[in-house]
Each structure stands twice: as structure tokens, then as C-alpha cells.
């Protein structure tokens, strides 16, 4: 997969195989298992009722919207262009979707507590490398694309 | 003739409405330090040095009170920080 900065301030991603397109699609699959919005308000004290009624739906919309933008961009690019251009105007959405995916992976595998072990299952190893890839993308977006 | 009913006016102070609320951000294993700093600048309007100081407090102490004030504004800040995926709670100031 090639990553390069573009003259219009964006980041171009050029997958070089079907497998690499599938890795990108995993952003949505990883994130969708995570009920992030509800967890962000978990343990709220007094305003819990208001929070669940008014804030929670907005957070859920925001987070699902980020995933939708990323999914559609990937499918469109896979069909038409052969590359993805992450421009500054969508960088926040991409960053958010990648964050959701990393939060979901972390919740399931707890990589922050330690590195991979040689006898880790393939599923865990795969999740580890996806999380690293998402992290690299986030750092590039943060340093070079997001305003 | 009936005497006009007396109206008693009771003035009660309710300090709860004016009591300050804290916006508290908690550490998590995923959010990037530079991102958290940037969110504090963007949402709370802090300069880079203060935002970084608060980010380090979150990172090193597990939580930080990033803003204190009226409940309505505290709720707004809490919601905005949560929309940036920071684990944020609202609590009454001591």
C-alpha cells in the first residue's frame, strides 16, 4: 500500500492488492462492534437521564456518520479510482473512524497492556497489525492533514 | 366579611443552580496525546501550553478537571469532548 501526501494538503492511499482494500474495509468492521457512544457516558451521575435522551443519540449519529463516510469512500474508490484521497475536509471523519476501530480492538485484545506474544492466535496477531496500521494513518492525518 | 387571604411570600435561596460543575476528562489507552491537546484547544479555546498541561495531567494522573463553571456550558463542553471520543464526565465541583 502506498501512502503519499498530495499538493492539495491531503493524503493519498493507493492499495496495491485486493487484500489491502480488505484491510481498509476492516476499519468499518472493527469499529462497528464497539458501542462507543454509550461507553463515553458510562457512569454519568446526575444528568444521566438527559444525557441518554439528548446526547447519546447525537453521539451515535456522529460516530455512525464517520463510519458511513469512510465505508462509502472506500467502496467508491475501489470501484472507480484505484486510490483514496483523504482531504482536509474529511480528515476529522477518517480520524474518528480509525479511532473507533482502535478503541474496539483495544477493548477486545488489550494491546496497551503488552505486545504480541509468539504463540498468540492468528486472529489476535491480525488485529494487532490492523491497530498499528490505523495508528500510523491517524498520526499522518494529525500531523499532515488535519487543520 | 371575610378577611382577604394573606399571601405569604417565601424566598428560598437555591444555590444548586449556581454551583459550579467540573468537566472531567479521563485517560484511555487509545487517544493520541497530540490529538487530545488539539481537542482541548479546539473545544475549550485554550492555548497550546495550557492544553498540553491538561493533557499531561490526564495521562499521568488518570483524569483532569479541564473546565469549571455553569452547568449549561459544562454540559456543552462535555458533549463536545465526547463527540471527539474523549471519555468525559460532568461532576459537581466540591
gemmi code that builds the backbone of each chain (N, CA, C; Angstrom):
import gemmi

chains = {
    "A": [
        ("UNK", (0.853, -1.184, 0.000), (0.000, 0.000, 0.000), (0.893, 1.241, 0.000)),
        ("UNK", (0.587, 2.129, -0.917), (1.370, 3.371, -0.984), (0.608, 4.497, -0.297)),
        ("UNK", (1.327, 5.286, 0.494), (0.747, 6.468, 1.119), (1.579, 7.663, 0.694)),
        ("UNK", (0.930, 8.704, 0.204), (1.697, 9.906, -0.142), (0.875, 11.160, 0.106)),
        ("UNK", (1.578, 12.214, 0.463), (0.908, 13.497, 0.671), (0.658, 14.136, -0.679)),
        ("UNK", (-0.451, 14.835, -0.787), (-0.795, 15.462, -2.067), (-0.657, 16.985, -1.970)),
        ("UNK", (-0.571, 17.626, -3.135), (-0.349, 19.074, -3.159), (-1.520, 19.853, -2.568)),
        ("UNK", (-2.717, 19.265, -2.571), (-3.872, 19.972, -2.003), (-4.040, 19.712, -0.511)),
        ("UNK", (-2.972, 19.252, 0.136), (-2.998, 19.104, 1.593), (-3.596, 17.813, 2.081)),
        ("UNK", (-3.832, 16.885, 1.170), (-4.450, 15.625, 1.560), (-3.450, 14.484, 1.654)),
        ("UNK", (-3.996, 13.319, 1.889), (-3.205, 12.091, 1.952), (-3.804, 11.100, 0.971)),
        ("UNK", (-2.974, 10.599, 0.050), (-3.466, 9.617, -0.921), (-3.070, 8.212, -0.467)),
        ("UNK", (-4.047, 7.327, -0.493), (-3.799, 5.920, -0.165), (-4.014, 5.108, -1.429)),
        ("UNK", (-2.997, 4.349, -1.814), (-3.110, 3.509, -3.015), (-2.906, 2.045, -2.663)),
        ("UNK", (-3.990, 1.336, -2.410), (-3.852, -0.108, -2.160), (-3.349, -0.814, -3.434)),
        ("UNK", (-2.516, -1.834, -3.247), (-1.910, -2.499, -4.404), (-2.418, -3.925, -4.599)),
        ("UNK", (-3.391, -4.322, -3.787), (-3.958, -5.663, -3.961), (-5.345, -5.697, -3.338)),
        ("UNK", (-6.094, -6.746, -3.657), (-7.419, -6.899, -3.050), (-7.313, -7.011, -1.530)),
        ("UNK", (-6.253, -7.670, -1.093), (-6.064, -7.833, 0.352), (-5.937, -6.465, 1.040)),
        ("UNK", (-5.224, -5.566, 0.385), (-5.032, -4.244, 1.004), (-6.338, -3.437, 1.014)),
        ("UNK", (-7.165, -3.617, -0.013), (-8.506, -2.994, 0.046), (-9.300, -3.584, 1.202)),
        ("UNK", (-9.157, -4.871, 1.418), (-9.883, -5.505, 2.524), (-9.410, -4.983, 3.882)),
        ("UNK", (-8.113, -4.694, 3.965), (-7.599, -4.126, 5.223), (-8.289, -2.791, 5.502)),
        ("UNK", (-8.451, -1.997, 4.453), (-9.157, -0.719, 4.638), (-10.610, -0.941, 5.044)),
        ("UNK", (-11.237, -1.914, 4.434), (-12.645, -2.205, 4.784), (-12.779, -2.636, 6.247)),
        ("UNK", (-11.712, -3.186, 6.785), (-11.756, -3.648, 8.180), (-11.965, -2.487, 9.158)),
        ("UNK", (-11.651, -1.254, 8.744), (-11.894, -0.110, 9.643), (-13.354, -0.137, 10.098)),
        ("UNK", (-14.238, -0.280, 9.132), (-15.672, -0.304, 9.451), (-16.069, -1.534, 10.238)),
        ("UNK", (-15.517, -2.678, 9.853), (-15.883, -3.915, 10.556), (-15.404, -3.890, 12.003)),
        ("UNK", (-14.181, -3.401, 12.205), (-13.651, -3.355, 13.571), (-14.469, -2.415, 14.442)),
        ("UNK", (-14.794, -1.253, 13.888), (-15.442, -0.214, 14.699), (-16.882, -0.543, 15.027)),
        ("UNK", (-17.546, -1.272, 14.160), (-18.982, -1.449, 14.316), (-19.336, -2.314, 15.525)),
        ("UNK", (-18.365, -3.043, 16.030), (-18.635, -3.897, 17.189), (-18.591, -3.112, 18.493)),
        ("UNK", (-18.271, -1.841, 18.407), (-17.981, -1.077, 19.610), (-19.091, -0.073, 19.890)),
        ("UNK", (-19.693, -0.167, 21.063), (-20.751, 0.772, 21.411), (-20.125, 1.986, 22.095)),
        ("UNK", (-19.371, 2.731, 21.302), (-18.565, 3.817, 21.857), (-19.407, 4.892, 22.520)),
        ("UNK", (-20.474, 5.329, 21.846), (-21.255, 6.449, 22.371), (-21.742, 6.155, 23.785)),
        ("UNK", (-22.272, 4.953, 23.995), (-22.801, 4.604, 25.313), (-21.676, 4.543, 26.346)),
        ("UNK", (-20.523, 4.037, 25.938), (-19.423, 3.917, 26.891), (-18.865, 5.271, 27.314)),
        ("UNK", (-18.937, 6.247, 26.432), (-18.407, 7.564, 26.779), (-19.184, 8.193, 27.930)),
        ("UNK", (-20.459, 7.830, 28.069), (-21.261, 8.390, 29.147), (-21.471, 7.429, 30.292)),
        ("UNK", (-20.802, 6.297, 30.225), (-20.951, 5.268, 31.243), (-20.526, 5.834, 32.604)),
        ("UNK", (-21.383, 5.674, 33.592), (-21.034, 6.148, 34.924), (-21.423, 7.595, 35.172)),
        ("UNK", (-22.122, 8.189, 34.248), (-22.594, 9.558, 34.442), (-23.453, 9.620, 35.690)),
        ("UNK", (-23.322, 10.681, 36.442), (-24.084, 10.781, 37.679), (-25.458, 11.412, 37.444)),
        ("UNK", (-25.610, 12.607, 37.892), (-26.934, 13.222, 37.937), (-27.618, 13.402, 36.580)),
        ("UNK", (-26.919, 13.896, 35.575), (-27.647, 14.200, 34.338), (-27.858, 12.993, 33.436)),
        ("UNK", (-27.781, 11.786, 33.991), (-27.822, 10.598, 33.141), (-29.064, 10.539, 32.255)),
        ("UNK", (-30.217, 10.903, 32.824), (-31.451, 10.836, 32.044), (-31.403, 11.737, 30.842)),
        ("UNK", (-31.026, 12.991, 31.074), (-30.907, 13.943, 29.974), (-29.862, 13.468, 28.974)),
        ("UNK", (-28.783, 12.961, 29.491), (-27.685, 12.547, 28.615), (-28.150, 11.429, 27.673)),
        ("UNK", (-28.858, 10.471, 28.246), (-29.312, 9.358, 27.403), (-30.367, 9.794, 26.393)),
        ("UNK", (-31.165, 10.764, 26.805), (-32.249, 11.188, 25.922), (-31.767, 12.110, 24.809)),
        ("UNK", (-30.860, 13.017, 25.156), (-30.498, 14.051, 24.189), (-29.103, 13.876, 23.575)),
        ("UNK", (-28.152, 13.504, 24.397), (-26.768, 13.489, 23.913), (-26.421, 12.174, 23.224)),
        ("UNK", (-26.828, 11.081, 23.849), (-26.476, 9.768, 23.303), (-26.867, 9.608, 21.829)),
        ("UNK", (-28.112, 9.958, 21.450), (-28.457, 9.798, 20.021), (-27.570, 10.631, 19.100)),
        ("UNK", (-27.193, 11.832, 19.555), (-26.326, 12.678, 18.719), (-24.945, 12.067, 18.568)),
        ("UNK", (-24.422, 11.535, 19.670), (-23.110, 10.893, 19.592), (-23.158, 9.679, 18.665)),
        ("UNK", (-24.233, 8.894, 18.807), (-24.364, 7.708, 17.945), (-24.429, 8.114, 16.476)),
        ("UNK", (-25.158, 9.194, 16.198), (-25.241, 9.674, 14.813), (-23.875, 10.129, 14.302)),
        ("UNK", (-23.159, 10.854, 15.160), (-21.831, 11.343, 14.767), (-20.906, 10.188, 14.425)),
        ("UNK", (-20.882, 9.195, 15.312), (-19.933, 8.096, 15.119), (-20.342, 7.196, 13.943)),
        ("UNK", (-21.631, 6.940, 13.811), (-22.033, 6.107, 12.666), (-21.846, 6.886, 11.364)),
        ("UNK", (-22.011, 8.210, 11.415), (-21.766, 9.031, 10.231), (-20.319, 8.962, 9.780)),
        ("UNK", (-19.410, 8.975, 10.731), (-17.987, 8.861, 10.378), (-17.710, 7.537, 9.661)),
        ("UNK", (-18.288, 6.476, 10.198), (-18.060, 5.157, 9.584), (-18.675, 5.087, 8.192)),
        ("UNK", (-19.835, 5.705, 8.049), (-20.507, 5.695, 6.750), (-19.661, 6.423, 5.699)),
        ("UNK", (-19.114, 7.566, 6.067), (-18.271, 8.338, 5.136), (-17.060, 7.509, 4.701)),
        ("UNK", (-16.451, 6.850, 5.644), (-15.256, 6.057, 5.337), (-15.623, 4.851, 4.460)),
        ("UNK", (-16.691, 4.159, 4.824), (-17.113, 2.984, 4.026), (-17.418, 3.384, 2.585)),
        ("UNK", (-18.180, 4.445, 2.427), (-18.568, 4.867, 1.078), (-17.353, 5.299, 0.270)),
        ("UNK", (-16.439, 6.012, 0.917), (-15.237, 6.468, 0.202), (-14.415, 5.278, -0.274)),
        ("UNK", (-14.295, 4.271, 0.565), (-13.506, 3.090, 0.195), (-14.159, 2.349, -0.974)),
        ("UNK", (-15.463, 2.139, -0.883), (-16.150, 1.394, -1.950), (-16.126, 2.161, -3.267)),
        ("UNK", (-16.312, 3.472, -3.171), (-16.278, 4.295, -4.378), (-14.896, 4.247, -5.021)),
        ("UNK", (-13.874, 4.378, -4.192), (-12.501, 4.389, -4.713), (-12.120, 3.022, -5.280)),
        ("UNK", (-12.565, 1.967, -4.618), (-12.240, 0.619, -5.103), (-12.864, 0.383, -6.473)),
        ("UNK", (-14.029, 0.992, -6.671), (-14.753, 0.783, -7.923), (-14.204, 1.669, -9.047)),
        ("UNK", (-13.877, 2.910, -8.723), (-13.580, 3.899, -9.765), (-12.104, 4.262, -9.909)),
        ("UNK", (-11.489, 4.693, -8.828), (-10.228, 5.411, -8.935), (-8.983, 4.560, -8.690)),
        ("UNK", (-9.131, 3.571, -7.867), (-7.944, 2.793, -7.504), (-7.119, 3.449, -6.421)),
        ("UNK", (-7.557, 4.618, -5.973), (-6.872, 5.247, -4.833), (-7.869, 6.083, -4.039)),
        ("UNK", (-7.489, 6.371, -2.800), (-8.336, 7.182, -1.917), (-7.635, 8.492, -1.635)),
        ("UNK", (-8.335, 9.592, -1.766), (-7.771, 10.883, -1.377), (-8.454, 11.363, -0.104)),
        ("UNK", (-7.687, 11.434, 0.961), (-8.224, 11.926, 2.236), (-7.901, 13.413, 2.329)),
        ("UNK", (-8.883, 14.229, 2.006), (-8.675, 15.681, 2.001), (-8.936, 16.260, 3.397)),
        ("UNK", (-8.420, 17.460, 3.658), (-8.598, 18.050, 4.999), (-10.056, 18.100, 5.441)),
        ("UNK", (-10.997, 18.312, 4.510), (-12.399, 18.439, 4.942), (-12.990, 17.129, 5.470)),
        ("UNK", (-12.400, 16.002, 5.117), (-12.919, 14.735, 5.661), (-11.933, 14.082, 6.637)),
        ("UNK", (-10.844, 14.781, 6.930), (-9.809, 14.184, 7.786), (-10.338, 13.885, 9.190)),
        ("UNK", (-11.180, 14.765, 9.732), (-11.734, 14.511, 11.068), (-12.586, 13.243, 11.088)),
        ("UNK", (-13.358, 13.051, 10.011), (-14.203, 11.851, 9.949), (-13.347, 10.588, 9.859)),
        ("UNK", (-12.311, 10.636, 9.046), (-11.420, 9.491, 8.944), (-10.701, 9.224, 10.269)),
        ("UNK", (-10.211, 10.287, 10.871), (-9.528, 10.127, 12.158), (-10.488, 9.483, 13.178)),
        ("UNK", (-11.725, 9.982, 13.204), (-12.711, 9.453, 14.154), (-13.034, 7.994, 13.898)),
        ("UNK", (-13.178, 7.631, 12.635), (-13.476, 6.235, 12.311), (-12.312, 5.323, 12.710)),
        ("UNK", (-11.098, 5.773, 12.424), (-9.928, 4.985, 12.812), (-9.839, 4.855, 14.332)),
        ("UNK", (-10.197, 5.931, 15.027), (-10.175, 5.884, 16.486), (-11.197, 4.882, 17.017)),
        ("UNK", (-12.370, 4.876, 16.408), (-13.395, 3.906, 16.821), (-12.889, 2.483, 16.638)),
        ("UNK", (-12.226, 2.254, 15.512), (-11.711, 0.908, 15.238), (-10.638, 0.526, 16.264)),
        ("UNK", (-9.757, 1.475, 16.576), (-8.694, 1.171, 17.559), (-9.278, 0.955, 18.950)),
        ("UNK", (-10.275, 1.758, 19.322), (-10.912, 1.581, 20.634), (-11.555, 0.197, 20.736)),
        ("UNK", (-12.203, -0.224, 19.658), (-12.865, -1.533, 19.662), (-11.836, -2.666, 19.779)),
        ("UNK", (-10.750, -2.539, 19.026), (-9.708, -3.575, 19.091), (-9.078, -3.598, 20.484)),
        ("UNK", (-8.819, -2.420, 21.020), (-8.204, -2.350, 22.351), (-9.120, -2.968, 23.413)),
        ("UNK", (-10.400, -2.690, 23.290), (-11.348, -3.239, 24.267), (-11.342, -4.764, 24.225)),
        ("UNK", (-11.157, -5.302, 23.026), (-11.223, -6.754, 22.890), (-9.901, -7.443, 23.249)),
        ("UNK", (-8.776, -6.821, 22.849), (-7.491, -7.524, 22.988), (-6.532, -6.920, 24.016)),
        ("UNK", (-6.788, -5.712, 24.442), (-5.949, -5.057, 25.462), (-4.470, -5.015, 25.077)),
        ("UNK", (-4.188, -4.535, 23.891), (-2.791, -4.458, 23.453), (-1.975, -3.450, 24.252)),
        ("UNK", (-2.658, -2.485, 24.866), (-1.914, -1.479, 25.629), (-1.191, -2.107, 26.818)),
        ("UNK", (-1.656, -3.285, 27.240), (-1.038, -3.946, 28.391), (0.212, -4.735, 28.014)),
        ("UNK", (0.442, -4.912, 26.727), (1.633, -5.656, 26.328), (1.668, -5.878, 24.837)),
        ("UNK", (2.802, -6.318, 24.378), (2.969, -6.546, 22.941), (2.440, -7.936, 22.568)),
        ("UNK", (2.619, -8.254, 21.314), (2.251, -9.590, 20.847), (3.177, -10.644, 21.430)),
        ("UNK", (2.646, -11.812, 21.643), (3.465, -12.939, 22.076), (3.591, -13.922, 20.920)),
        ("UNK", (4.692, -14.682, 20.878), (4.922, -15.579, 19.741), (3.798, -16.584, 19.509)),
        ("UNK", (3.146, -17.015, 20.587), (2.095, -18.033, 20.401), (0.694, -17.440, 20.374)),
        ("UNK", (0.603, -16.133, 20.142), (-0.726, -15.526, 20.026), (-1.474, -16.081, 18.814)),
        ("UNK", (-2.791, -16.171, 18.937), (-3.620, -16.695, 17.849), (-3.568, -15.755, 16.642)),
        ("UNK", (-3.748, -16.331, 15.434), (-3.704, -15.506, 14.216), (-4.694, -14.340, 14.254)),
        ("UNK", (-5.856, -14.569, 14.837), (-6.862, -13.507, 14.906), (-6.344, -12.312, 15.711)),
        ("UNK", (-5.668, -12.628, 16.809), (-5.117, -11.569, 17.658), (-3.965, -10.861, 16.957)),
        ("UNK", (-3.122, -11.645, 16.274), (-1.985, -11.043, 15.555), (-2.493, -10.108, 14.458)),
        ("UNK", (-3.503, -10.559, 13.768), (-4.067, -9.755, 12.694), (-4.638, -8.446, 13.252)),
        ("UNK", (-5.358, -8.540, 14.366), (-5.935, -7.339, 14.987), (-4.832, -6.380, 15.423)),
        ("UNK", (-3.746, -6.934, 15.919), (-2.624, -6.104, 16.361), (-2.060, -5.286, 15.198)),
        ("UNK", (-1.846, -5.966, 14.069), (-1.260, -5.246, 12.923), (-2.249, -4.256, 12.319)),
        ("UNK", (-3.528, -4.578, 12.348), (-4.517, -3.600, 11.880), (-4.507, -2.363, 12.773)),
        ("UNK", (-4.446, -2.592, 14.087), (-4.442, -1.452, 15.011), (-3.202, -0.577, 14.776)),
        ("UNK", (-2.073, -1.219, 14.494), (-0.843, -0.453, 14.215), (-0.994, 0.358, 12.934)),
        ("UNK", (-1.601, -0.264, 11.930), (-1.824, 0.431, 10.660), (-2.766, 1.627, 10.864)),
        ("UNK", (-3.849, 1.409, 11.602), (-4.783, 2.511, 11.871), (-4.072, 3.645, 12.622)),
        ("UNK", (-3.224, 3.258, 13.561), (-2.490, 4.268, 14.336), (-1.570, 5.086, 13.422)),
        ("UNK", (-0.862, 4.406, 12.524), (0.022, 5.118, 11.581), (-0.778, 6.106, 10.726)),
        ("UNK", (-1.938, 5.656, 10.257), (-2.779, 6.551, 9.456), (-3.235, 7.758, 10.284)),
        ("UNK", (-3.620, 7.503, 11.511), (-4.065, 8.608, 12.369), (-2.947, 9.626, 12.584)),
        ("UNK", (-1.731, 9.122, 12.807), (-0.616, 10.042, 13.040), (-0.329, 10.894, 11.813)),
        ("UNK", (-0.408, 10.258, 10.647), (-0.209, 11.028, 9.415), (-1.295, 12.092, 9.247)),
        ("UNK", (-2.532, 11.696, 9.499), (-3.632, 12.658, 9.382), (-3.450, 13.819, 10.346)),
        ("UNK", (-3.086, 13.482, 11.576), (-2.953, 14.509, 12.612), (-1.818, 15.479, 12.296)),
        ("UNK", (-0.705, 14.921, 11.849), (0.482, 15.760, 11.633), (0.432, 16.517, 10.319)),
        ("UNK", (-0.179, 15.911, 9.294), (-0.029, 16.500, 7.956), (-1.323, 16.955, 7.287)),
        ("UNK", (-2.464, 16.490, 7.750), (-3.687, 16.791, 7.003), (-4.710, 17.591, 7.822)),
        ("UNK", (-4.929, 17.206, 9.079), (-5.990, 17.856, 9.862), (-5.627, 19.293, 10.155)),
        ("UNK", (-6.668, 20.145, 10.131), (-6.422, 21.577, 10.348), (-6.511, 21.917, 11.827)),
    ],
    "B": [
        ("UNK", (-67.906, 39.707, 56.562), (-66.918, 39.887, 55.504), (-65.690, 39.046, 55.827)),
        ("UNK", (-65.278, 38.360, 54.813), (-64.073, 37.531, 55.022), (-62.824, 38.368, 54.857)),
        ("UNK", (-61.953, 38.094, 55.681), (-60.663, 38.776, 55.538), (-59.959, 38.279, 54.291)),
        ("UNK", (-59.352, 39.190, 53.638), (-58.594, 38.798, 52.432), (-57.497, 37.807, 52.822)),
        ("UNK", (-57.396, 36.742, 52.049), (-56.344, 35.770, 52.404), (-54.958, 36.416, 52.333)),
        ("UNK", (-54.196, 36.094, 53.302), (-52.839, 36.657, 53.294), (-51.940, 35.824, 52.383)),
        ("UNK", (-51.195, 36.502, 51.629), (-50.242, 35.793, 50.763), (-48.862, 35.868, 51.395)),
        ("UNK", (-48.356, 34.724, 51.617), (-47.025, 34.717, 52.222), (-45.987, 34.445, 51.128)),
        ("UNK", (-45.069, 35.294, 51.085), (-44.012, 35.100, 50.092), (-42.790, 34.496, 50.776)),
        ("UNK", (-42.401, 33.366, 50.266), (-41.229, 32.709, 50.841), (-40.078, 32.820, 49.857)),
        ("UNK", (-39.030, 33.367, 50.307), (-37.840, 33.469, 49.449), (-36.861, 32.392, 49.878)),
        ("UNK", (-36.583, 31.534, 48.917), (-35.669, 30.436, 49.241), (-34.466, 30.517, 48.308)),
        ("UNK", (-33.333, 30.461, 48.871), (-32.135, 30.513, 48.022), (-31.808, 29.110, 47.535)),
        ("UNK", (-31.637, 28.986, 46.269), (-31.240, 27.697, 45.718), (-29.872, 27.858, 45.089)),
        ("UNK", (-28.915, 27.455, 45.849), (-27.547, 27.649, 45.361), (-27.153, 26.566, 44.364)),
        ("UNK", (-27.997, 25.511, 44.289), (-27.606, 24.392, 43.425), (-27.475, 24.817, 41.964)),
        ("UNK", (-28.377, 25.748, 41.566), (-28.347, 26.170, 40.163), (-27.056, 26.896, 39.816)),
        ("UNK", (-26.523, 27.596, 40.818), (-25.329, 28.384, 40.551), (-24.045, 27.650, 40.897)),
        ("UNK", (-24.198, 26.493, 41.535), (-22.990, 25.774, 41.944), (-22.193, 25.388, 40.704)),
        ("UNK", (-20.893, 25.537, 40.778), (-20.081, 25.205, 39.600), (-20.017, 23.705, 39.336)),
        ("UNK", (-19.833, 23.384, 38.092), (-19.691, 21.992, 37.671), (-18.322, 21.812, 37.017)),
        ("UNK", (-17.775, 20.643, 37.220), (-16.486, 20.319, 36.605), (-16.683, 19.459, 35.358)),
        ("UNK", (-15.912, 19.760, 34.355), (-15.815, 18.874, 33.193), (-14.520, 18.071, 33.380)),
        ("UNK", (-14.683, 16.758, 33.500), (-13.542, 15.904, 33.833), (-13.236, 14.964, 32.666)),
        ("UNK", (-11.998, 14.966, 32.228), (-11.585, 14.058, 31.156), (-10.725, 12.944, 31.756)),
        ("UNK", (-11.014, 11.721, 31.337), (-10.314, 10.536, 31.851), (-9.354, 9.983, 30.804)),
        ("UNK", (-8.309, 9.357, 31.298), (-7.308, 8.749, 30.419), (-7.883, 7.505, 29.727)),
        ("UNK", (-7.372, 7.213, 28.567), (-7.716, 5.964, 27.891), (-6.495, 5.509, 27.116)),
        ("UNK", (-6.471, 4.233, 26.721), (-5.246, 3.694, 26.123), (-5.096, 3.970, 24.631)),
        ("UNK", (-6.013, 4.680, 24.035), (-6.027, 4.799, 22.578), (-5.775, 6.220, 22.071)),
        ("UNK", (-6.419, 7.207, 22.650), (-6.310, 8.555, 22.094), (-4.868, 9.071, 22.126)),
        ("UNK", (-4.460, 9.681, 21.019), (-3.094, 10.192, 20.899), (-2.945, 11.486, 21.693)),
        ("UNK", (-1.765, 11.653, 22.292), (-1.549, 12.818, 23.159), (-1.695, 14.126, 22.385)),
        ("UNK", (-1.135, 14.169, 21.197), (-1.245, 15.397, 20.402), (-2.695, 15.691, 20.015)),
        ("UNK", (-3.448, 14.624, 19.784), (-4.858, 14.807, 19.428), (-5.631, 15.391, 20.609)),
        ("UNK", (-5.391, 14.844, 21.799), (-6.093, 15.333, 22.994), (-5.759, 16.817, 23.218)),
        ("UNK", (-4.485, 17.155, 23.058), (-4.079, 18.560, 23.199), (-4.836, 19.428, 22.202)),
        ("UNK", (-4.912, 18.953, 20.985), (-5.583, 19.725, 19.938), (-7.084, 19.883, 20.220)),
        ("UNK", (-7.681, 18.833, 20.756), (-9.112, 18.912, 21.079), (-9.361, 19.933, 22.195)),
        ("UNK", (-8.481, 19.950, 23.194), (-8.644, 20.944, 24.272), (-8.536, 22.362, 23.718)),
        ("UNK", (-7.645, 22.555, 22.767), (-7.520, 23.879, 22.150), (-8.784, 24.223, 21.359)),
        ("UNK", (-9.236, 23.236, 20.589), (-10.354, 23.477, 19.676), (-11.659, 23.701, 20.438)),
        ("UNK", (-11.928, 22.836, 21.429), (-13.218, 22.888, 22.125), (-13.235, 23.944, 23.232)),
        ("UNK", (-12.153, 23.982, 24.014), (-12.148, 24.849, 25.192), (-11.455, 26.181, 24.947)),
        ("UNK", (-10.798, 26.315, 23.796), (-10.166, 27.579, 23.439), (-8.869, 27.864, 24.168)),
        ("UNK", (-8.243, 26.833, 24.716), (-7.001, 27.047, 25.449), (-5.826, 27.226, 24.498)),
        ("UNK", (-4.770, 27.903, 25.009), (-3.551, 27.982, 24.203), (-2.821, 26.641, 24.286)),
        ("UNK", (-1.845, 26.485, 23.419), (-1.192, 25.174, 23.286), (-0.551, 24.717, 24.595)),
        ("UNK", (0.068, 25.650, 25.322), (0.781, 25.271, 26.551), (-0.205, 24.769, 27.614)),
        ("UNK", (-1.312, 25.473, 27.794), (-2.284, 25.058, 28.818), (-2.960, 23.742, 28.413)),
        ("UNK", (-3.274, 23.641, 27.127), (-3.916, 22.409, 26.647), (-2.980, 21.222, 26.865)),
        ("UNK", (-1.702, 21.416, 26.596), (-0.733, 20.323, 26.781), (-0.586, 19.968, 28.265)),
        ("UNK", (-0.601, 20.995, 29.110), (-0.507, 20.757, 30.560), (-1.669, 19.868, 31.034)),
        ("UNK", (-2.862, 20.193, 30.581), (-4.036, 19.401, 30.977), (-3.973, 17.992, 30.407)),
        ("UNK", (-3.508, 17.891, 29.158), (-3.381, 16.562, 28.537), (-2.423, 15.689, 29.363)),
        ("UNK", (-1.305, 16.283, 29.795), (-0.346, 15.512, 30.589), (-0.939, 15.114, 31.941)),
        ("UNK", (-1.769, 15.988, 32.496), (-2.436, 15.657, 33.758), (-3.354, 14.447, 33.565)),
        ("UNK", (-4.090, 14.437, 32.462), (-4.949, 13.289, 32.148), (-4.088, 12.031, 32.034)),
        ("UNK", (-3.002, 12.159, 31.292), (-2.145, 10.995, 31.010), (-1.478, 10.461, 32.276)),
        ("UNK", (-0.983, 11.368, 33.117), (-0.188, 10.938, 34.271), (-1.034, 10.638, 35.509)),
        ("UNK", (-2.152, 11.358, 35.656), (-2.960, 11.163, 36.876), (-4.264, 10.414, 36.601)),
        ("UNK", (-4.514, 10.130, 35.340), (-5.712, 9.357, 35.014), (-6.938, 10.203, 34.753)),
        ("UNK", (-6.921, 11.456, 35.201), (-8.047, 12.344, 34.956), (-7.615, 13.785, 35.187)),
        ("UNK", (-8.377, 14.689, 34.622), (-8.089, 16.098, 34.844), (-9.390, 16.891, 34.756)),
        ("UNK", (-9.527, 17.856, 35.640), (-10.646, 18.804, 35.532), (-10.228, 19.845, 34.504)),
        ("UNK", (-10.860, 19.815, 33.358), (-10.400, 20.674, 32.273), (-11.182, 21.986, 32.197)),
        ("UNK", (-12.309, 22.042, 32.880), (-13.090, 23.279, 32.890), (-14.042, 23.239, 34.069)),
        ("UNK", (-14.293, 24.401, 34.665), (-15.257, 24.515, 35.766), (-16.116, 25.754, 35.533)),
        ("UNK", (-17.423, 25.600, 35.759), (-18.290, 26.761, 35.578), (-19.741, 26.357, 35.551)),
        ("UNK", (-20.556, 27.195, 34.930), (-22.005, 26.970, 34.892), (-22.350, 25.642, 34.233)),
        ("UNK", (-23.419, 25.041, 34.766), (-23.774, 23.697, 34.311), (-24.089, 23.639, 32.814)),
        ("UNK", (-24.818, 24.627, 32.340), (-25.216, 24.583, 30.933), (-23.999, 24.534, 30.001)),
        ("UNK", (-23.031, 25.383, 30.323), (-21.831, 25.414, 29.484), (-20.988, 24.146, 29.703)),
        ("UNK", (-20.983, 23.673, 30.939), (-20.234, 22.448, 31.242), (-20.817, 21.266, 30.460)),
        ("UNK", (-22.149, 21.229, 30.365), (-22.795, 20.151, 29.591), (-22.401, 20.227, 28.117)),
        ("UNK", (-22.369, 21.456, 27.614), (-22.000, 21.634, 26.201), (-20.565, 21.158, 25.952)),
        ("UNK", (-19.644, 21.572, 26.830), (-18.251, 21.157, 26.673), (-18.116, 19.633, 26.783)),
        ("UNK", (-18.857, 19.059, 27.734), (-18.798, 17.598, 27.917), (-19.225, 16.893, 26.633)),
        ("UNK", (-20.328, 17.370, 26.077), (-20.834, 16.751, 24.847), (-19.828, 16.899, 23.696)),
        ("UNK", (-19.220, 18.081, 23.595), (-18.269, 18.302, 22.503), (-17.018, 17.436, 22.669)),
        ("UNK", (-16.560, 17.298, 23.900), (-15.373, 16.458, 24.131), (-15.705, 14.990, 23.863)),
        ("UNK", (-16.908, 14.566, 24.248), (-17.317, 13.187, 23.956), (-17.438, 12.961, 22.446)),
        ("UNK", (-17.897, 13.983, 21.735), (-18.001, 13.838, 20.278), (-16.619, 13.668, 19.639)),
        ("UNK", (-15.582, 14.122, 20.354), (-14.203, 13.882, 19.886), (-13.637, 12.589, 20.481)),
        ("UNK", (-14.521, 11.787, 21.067), (-14.176, 10.465, 21.593), (-13.268, 10.506, 22.819)),
        ("UNK", (-13.349, 11.590, 23.576), (-12.642, 11.635, 24.854), (-13.619, 11.228, 25.954)),
        ("UNK", (-13.171, 10.366, 26.851), (-14.036, 9.909, 27.935), (-14.196, 11.064, 28.930)),
        ("UNK", (-15.383, 11.639, 28.952), (-15.593, 12.886, 29.682), (-16.830, 12.784, 30.568)),
        ("UNK", (-16.736, 13.290, 31.759), (-17.866, 13.272, 32.695), (-18.095, 14.671, 33.237)),
        ("UNK", (-19.315, 14.859, 33.710), (-19.702, 16.101, 34.346), (-19.879, 15.797, 35.821)),
        ("UNK", (-19.289, 16.606, 36.689), (-19.485, 16.365, 38.123), (-19.571, 17.692, 38.853)),
        ("UNK", (-20.307, 17.687, 39.955), (-20.421, 18.894, 40.747), (-19.073, 19.228, 41.372)),
        ("UNK", (-18.722, 20.496, 41.303), (-17.466, 20.903, 41.931), (-17.611, 20.807, 43.441)),
        ("UNK", (-16.528, 20.461, 44.102), (-16.593, 20.290, 45.563), (-16.861, 21.627, 46.247)),
    ],
}
model = gemmi.Model(1)
for chain_id, residues in chains.items():
    chain = gemmi.Chain(chain_id)
    for i, (resn, *xyz) in enumerate(residues, 1):
        res = gemmi.Residue()
        res.name, res.seqid = resn, gemmi.SeqId(i, " ")
        for name, pos in zip(("N", "CA", "C"), xyz):
            atom = gemmi.Atom()
            atom.name, atom.element = name, gemmi.Element(name[0])
            atom.pos, atom.b_iso = gemmi.Position(*pos), 0.0
            res.add_atom(atom)
        chain.add_residue(res)
    model.add_chain(chain)
structure = gemmi.Structure()
structure.add_model(model)
structure.setup_entities()
